[in-house]
Amino acid sequence: MAPQPALLDHAPVGPSSADVPWSDTSTLHDLARMHAISADAVGQLVMPPDWSARWTTAWRFGRTLVGCAVRDLGEVDLLSSVPVRRFSWRTDQWHRPGLGYLVSTERHHGFESFEEELLLLAADFSCSLVEALAQPFRLRFRSVNGSVEHIPDYLLLTDGTPWLIDVRPSERIEPEDDIKFAAAAEVALVAGWNYAVVAGWRDHVVGLIDTFSAGRRRLTDPLQLQEQLLRAAEDGPQPFGTLVARCSLEAVARAHAMHLLWDRRLGLQITGPLTDASTIRRSPSRRSTSGSWWQ
């Protein structure tokens, strides 16, 4: 099974300011709550020495379904593939599918639930997303109970190592799901990808990313308010209300500050929702940590 990166699990009370992540340098593990795959689930996998040749994946290219052994995943033309399973919309279904626009790719991507929509938005916020492949392939593997199939939710291509991700709220993860996640982790390890199961989000993260996303599209800036904000932020961390009040047009500066927060040129200390009292800083380097957002 792929090794699980250490999570930043803060103490329930009294964390020091050094332990509180900043939005501009936050990683996926600062924002999301990850499911830890159990050793029992790994033990349910049937993995003879040639398992990577026996386990197979199926990818869709247009209308054509193409099979590929796990050991040969490096040969797949990922960017030419389409979802292996169609998204469906019905009035009687319990989950909520839809299409979400990502500024990183400048197009819409499918999701099957609110939780998957949140993952796409968080990936867009990373400043390192290159492509998001929904339901990228169908995995067929063997467990002690026989042949099993699993379709991971996303393969996210970044400017670093790709991430294979499943999204499942922790209260909905069953033992059979854990076995599928364990198999997906093994596949990711062979392919040279990272793997994670996003089971929820840390306090305040959903509201903050949703708030920042209101300013994610580029803004014209004839009054050079973004430069004013960045210059004012050079004086060190300060309340959001104080920062925008130092600009020539405070009301418009608030919209530009939101864009800079989304773009990770300004950072917010993640201690609660965005208010005038929230602590804001200028990012040490806009892109210095973007490639490691997924680590």
FENJO-V130344 format. One line per field, one symbol per residue. ss: DSSP state (~ for helix, > for strand, _ for the rest). phi: phi as a letter, one per 20 degrees, with the letter a starting at -180 (. if undefined). psi: psi as a letter, one per 40 degrees, with the letter a starting at -180 (. if undefined). Layout:
# FENJO-V130344
ss = ???
phi = ???
psi = ???
This chain:
# FENJO-V130344
ss = ________________~~~__>~~~__~~~~>>>____~~~~~_>_____~~~~_>>>>>>__>>>>>>~~~~~~__~~~_>_______________>>>>>____>>>>>__~~~~~~~~~~~~___>>>>>>___>>>>>>__>>>>>>__>>>>>____>>>>>__~~~__~~~~~~~~~~~~~~~~~__>>>>>>>>___~~~~~~~~~___________~~~~~~~~~____>>~~~~~~____~~~~~~~~~~~~~___>>>>_________>>>>_______~~~___
phi = .ffeffeeeeffcmffffeefeffdfdgffeddeeefffffffefecfgdffeefcccddcmeeedebfgfdffefegfeecgfcffcccfdeeecerccedffdlbecfbdbfffffffffffffmcfdbcdelfbdedcddfeofcdbdffbddececffcecdcbggfdeegffffffffffffffffndebbdedrcfgmffffffffffdfffdfcfelfffffffffffogbfgfffffeefbgffffffffffffemedcdfedrffcfefedcefgbgdfdffdgee
psi = ihihihighiidifiiddehiiddeiideddihihhhiddddeehhgidfdeddhiihihhbehhhihideedeehgdeeiihehiiihideidigiahhhhddefiiiiieidddddddddddedeehdihhhgdihhhihieeahiihhidihhhaebhihhhihhideehiddddddddddddddddefiiiihheaiiheddddddddedfdiihigdefddddddddeeeihiidddddeeidgdddddddddddddefdiihhgeaihieeihiihhdhdededdede.
